[in-house]
């Protein structure tokens, strides 16, 4: 819906509250006074909270952060307004306008999130006073604060990205109705074999992970943080494979390789969500093992139900927001006539490469998110296992060492499978040239790893074996 003739915007005009010259000194004095009161008052609250140890409580932690957010919130708008009045200039550059919007949304959202967290804090303090220190422990407060910042920054990035993409559309656009999924092989003789193989793997994946979920729900001995995250990982694995394999099987059976534009977008959306959720759950499970082995006496306090729920909530929120951002990038692109995807599902990078419009910003965002959602969680997992191994080696009992290693072995195997194949696909220099090889390799982390997870966690885990026996009996 962009016009054919576009001009690059360099600046905007801020008309302000009034264009009457007589009112400008009054407006300047009023807003300068209000800004100084806001800045000084909130700064005093922050300093008082930091310096007085009696105020080192959850309520004042959120209050000091709210004061900081209020200072920054007003600082994104009022100083520029005062400068424009003083200089008698209403111009703001395109970059300045974008920066102002970014920080305005960040600290506006942060205000809303912190007020919500403070309401929850008061609810716990008044309705559950005896459990207040347990529920609102430092880990929960830190997670609530982290969630507030993450939501605010990602929402602001998404909104600013929408504005940035507005002037980057090509002049002539065509409405794309469908893509062609070339699959793993175009040989007719191989299609029955591929159908049987992938149908078998999908049924094993679905059944195995469903049994893990049912065993965890029905057996009260498995109502612990480790199995709570394991059951959520199994659910994510079922959904992860269900976004790609059924469509592939349908295409083989119907001898039709077409996927609609809306279907491709939906597939990418859910694929990114459950792929990210797998990554975050594996990271959280590594943290759980780190706390269990390195801080066993404080395990029940650190990994309380509230902390586990918040960790799961953060994982879902980050996954959904990342998926929305990536799909929005694709929506803003225009495509030409070459719409063949050399893959068995709509893989984000290959869909972007089919676009006719400029993909520099899209590639930049994909790279940034690969680091944020791939490298950082992997670093956290490796750091957790470094601390775990260091702690285990200091144990004097051989039986204690074996027990500690056995609780981590299954998780470490899954991490190695998932990250080893995933990074092999996306970081391999030949991945961009040999699309077929990339598609075949991606089967490992999209289908094989979710299928093997139930076996890895059940074969060497006596608790899961016992729970499955109870389930079948």
N, C-alpha and C positions, 0 to 999 in steps of 0.2 A: 504494500500500500504506500510505497514511497513515491514521490514525484520523480519525473524523468530527469529534470534539471535540478541538481543539488549544489549547494554552496557550503563550504566548510565554515562552520560557525566559530568565530574567534572570541566573541564577547556577548554578554547580555546586559540589559538595562534594569536596575532595581529602582522602581518608582517610589518605594518607601511608603510611609504612613500618610504623608501629605506633601503636596507640591507647592504649598504656599510658603514664600520666603520668610514671612514674619514668624511662622511657627517653628522654623528650624532651630534657632537658639534654645527655645523652650524644650523641644524634643531632645536636643543634645544634652541639656542639663538634667532632665528627668531620667533619661536612660543611662547616663553616666553615673548618676547617684544610685540608681537601682543596681547597676552592675557592680559598683564598688561594695554595696551592702551585701549582695549575693556572694561575691568573691571572699570578702572578709569574714562574713558569718560562717560560711561553709568551711573555710580554711581553719578557723578557730575550733570547729567541731572535730576536724581531722586531727589537729595537733593535740587537743584534749584527749581524744581517744587513744592516740599513740602513746602519750606520756603518762597517763594514769592507768596503772595496772588493774584498778578496780573496774575499768571499763573494757577489759579484754574479755568480753562475752559475745555470744552470737548476735544479740540485738544491736550492740554498738559496732560490731564488725560490719554489719549490713548498713548501719547508719552512716559510718565513715565512708563507705564505698558510695552510698547514695549522695553524700555531700560532694565527693570527688566528681561523680557523674553530673551533678547539677552545675558545678563550676565549668566543666568542659562543655555541657549542653548550651549554657548561655554564651560561652566564649566562642562558639561557632557562628553566632549571628550578630550579637550586639557590637563587638569591636569593629566589624566591617561596616555596620550601620553608622556608628559614630564617625568612622573615618570618611565615609561618603558625605555625611553632613558637613564635616569640617572642611573637606577638600572641595565641596560643592561639585562632586562628581558621582554619578549614579552607575558607573560602569563596573561590571565584574567579569573577569575573563572566563572562558569556557572551562579551563582547568580549575580556576578558583571556585566556580559554581559547582563543579563536580566534587571537589574536595569538601566544600561546605555541606553539600547533600550527604556525602559519605559519613562525616563525623556527626552531623545532625541526627541521622537515622541510628547510628551506633549508640550515642548517648541517650537518645530518646527511648530506644528499645531497652537500654540498660536500666533506665529509670523505672520503666514498667516492670521489668523482671525483678529488680531489687525490691520494689514495693510488694510484689507478690510473695517473694521469699520472706520479707518482714511480716506479712500477714500470717504465713505458715508458722513462723517462729513464735508469734504471739498466741496462735492457736495451740501449739504444743505446750507453751509455758502455762497457759490457763487451764486447758482441758486435760493435760497429762503432766502435772507438775513434778510428780515423783520420778518420771522417766525422762524428764527434760534433758538432763546432762548426757543420757545415753543416746536419745534420739538426735539431739542437736550437738553431736560431738564434732570436733574439729574437721574430721574427714567429710562429714555431711555438709557442714558449712562451706568448706572449700569446694566441694562438688557443686553445690547450689550456685556459688559465685562463678565457678568455671562455666556452668551451663548458661548462666546469664550472659557472660561475655561472648561465648561461642555463638549463641543464638543472635545476639546483637550484631556481631561482626559479619556473620554469614548473611543475615537479612540485608544488611547495608550493602555488602558486595553484590548480592543478587539484584537489588534495586538500581545500583549504579551501573551494573553491567547492562541492564535494560536500556539505560539512557545512552551509554557509550555505543551500543549497537544500532541506535536509531539512524545514524547518518552513514552507515557502512553497507547499505544494501545496493546491489547492482541496479542499473537502470532498467534492464529488461528481465523480468522474472517469469518463470513458468511454474504452474502449480503441479507438483509431483503427486501422483496417485499411488504409485507402487514401485517397489524395488524387486530385484531378482536375486535370490539366494542360491549361489552355485553349489553349495554343499561341500562335502569332503571329496566327492568323486563324481564325475559325469558319466562314468562307464555304466551301461545298463545292467551288465552281469553282476556288478557289485551291489546294486541297490537292495536285493533281498537279504544279502548277508549283512549289510549295514543296518537294515531295518530290524532284523532279528537280534543283532548284537546290542544296539542301543535300546531296544525295547527291554531286553533282559537286564541291562545295567540300570535302566530307569526303575524297573520294578524292584530290583534288589535295593537300590538307593531309597526308594519310597518306603518299602517294608522295613528295612533295617533301621532307618532313622525314626520311623513311627513307633517301632518297638522300644527304642531308647526313651522316647517321650513318654509312652505309656508306663514303662517300668519306673521312670523317675516320678511320675505323678502318683502311682498306686502304692509304691513302697515308701513308708515314712522314714526309713533309714537313709534314703537318698535325698531327703529334704535339706540339703546343705548347699552352700554357695557353689561348690565345684560342680555338682550335678544339676543345679539350677541353670548355670551357664551352659552346661553340656546339652541339656534339653532344648535350650534356645538355639544353640548351634545346630542341632539336628533339625529343628524347624526351619532355620535359615537355609540349610542344605537342601531340604525337600523343595522349598520355594525357588532356590537358586537353579536347580536342575529343571524344575517345572517351567521356567521361563523360556527355555531353549529346546529341550529334547522333544516335547510333544509336538511342537510346530515342525521340527525336522522330520519326525516320523510321519506326520500328516502329509508333508510335501512329498516324501518318498512314496507313500501309499497312493496318493492322488496323482502322482507324476506331474506335479505342478510346483514350480519353484518361486512363485510369486508371493510377496508379502506386501500388504498395503502400507502406505506411508504412516497411517495412524497405528497399525499393528507393529511396525518397526519401531516407532517412537515408544509405544507401550512396552515392547520387549526390552529396549534399552533402559527405560525407566526402572523396571523391576529387576533387571539384571544388575544394574549399578547398586540399587538399594541392598539386595541380598548379598552381593559380592562384598560391598563395604561392611555390611553387618557381620559377615564371616570374619573379616579382618579385625574388626573391633572386639568381637567376642573372643577370638584367639588371644588378643592382647590382654583383655580383662582376665582370661583364664590363666595367663602367665603371671599376672599380678597376684591372683588368688593363690597360686602355688608359691610365689615368693613370700607372701605374708604367712602362709601355713608353715613353711620350712624355716624361714629366717626370724619370724616373730610368733612362734606357736602359742605363747602364753596370752598374747593380745589378739589372737586370731578372731575370736567371737566378737570382740569389741570393734576391731577395724572392719571386718567383713560382716557387719550387721545387716539385717534385712533392708534397712533404709539405704545403706551404701550400695548394696547389690542392686536394688531397684533403681537407684539413681544412675549407676554405671550402665545398666541396661537401657535406661531412658536416653542417656547421652549417646549411646551407640545408635539407637534408632533415629534420634534427631539428626545427628551428623550424616547418617546414611541417606535419609530422606532429602535433606537440604542439598547434599552433594549431587544426588540424582536429579533433583529439580534444576540445579544450575547447569548440569551437563546437557540435559534434554532441552533446556531453554537455548543453549548455544546452537543445537541442531535446528530448532524451530526457526531461528533467525537466519539460517543459511539458505541459499537458493541452489538448486541442482540443475544440471544440464541433462543431456540425453543418455550419457553413460551411467546406467544405474545398476550394474551388476556388482554384487558384493561377493567376493571369493571366500565365503565363509558359510557355516551352517546356521548362523544367527546374525542379527544386526549388531556388529561390534562397533563401538563408538569411533575408534580411530579410522577404521576403513570407511565408515559413513561420511566422516568429515572430509576424507580425501576425495570423495566423489563430488564435493561442492564446487560450484563455479565461482562463488563469491570469495572474497579474501578470507582466509582461514588462519591468519597469523595470530589474532587474539584468541581464537578457539584453541589453537595448538599450545599457546602460552598458558591458558587456563588448564588444559589437560595435563601439561607438564607440572604446573604448580600443584594440582590436586594429586598427581601421582606421587609427588614428594610428601605432601601433607597426609595422604591416606594410605600410602604404601611404605615409604622409607621410615617415617617417624614411628608408626606402630611396630615395624620390624626392629628398629633400634631399641624401643622399649622392651620388646620380648627378649632380645639378646642381652640387654642390661639385666633384666630380671633373672635370666638363667646364669649369668655371670655371678650374680650375688648368691643364687641358689647353690651353684657348684662350690663356691668359696665356703659357704656355710656347711655343706655336706662334708667337705674334706676335713673340716675341723672336728667332725664327730668322732668319738673314740670307738663307738660300737659298730661292728661290721653289719649287724642286723639293722641298726638304725639307718646306716648308709643305704643298704639295699631297699629298705622300705621307702626312704625319701626318693631315691632314684626311680623306683617303680611307679610312684604317683605322678612323676613328671614324664616318664617315657612315652606314654600314649599321646600326650599333648604335644611333645616335641616332635614325634613322628608326623602328626597331622600338620604342624607348622612347616616342617621341612617339605612335605609333599605339596602343600598349597602354595607356599612362597617360592619353592624351587621351580615349579612349573610355570607359575604366574610371571615371575620375574624373567624366566627364560624366554617367554613369549614377547614381553614388552620391552625388555632391555637388550635383546639379541640384535646385533647389527644387521643380520640377514632377514629380520622379521619384516622390515618394510619392503624388501625386494621379493621374497618368496612367500606369497600370501597363502598358498596351499600348505606349505610346511608349518606356517604359523597357525592355520586353522586346525591341522591335525594335532599339533602340540597343545593347543588350548583345550583339547578334549580331556587332557590330564587333570587340569584344575577345575573345569566346568562339570565334568561327569565322573571321572575315575576317583578323584579325591573325596567328593561327597559320598560315593558308594563305599569307599574303604573306611570312612570314619567310624561307622558302627562296629565293624570288625576290630578295628584297632582299639577302640575303647572297651569292647566287651570281652575279647579273647584273653586279655591279661588283667582283667578287673573282676575280682571275686564278688564285689558288691553288685555289679551289673548282672553277673551270671546268676546270683541268687535271686535278684529281683525279677529276672526273666523267667526263672523256674516258677516263682510264685505267680507270675502273670499267667503262665500257661496252665498251671494247676488250678 
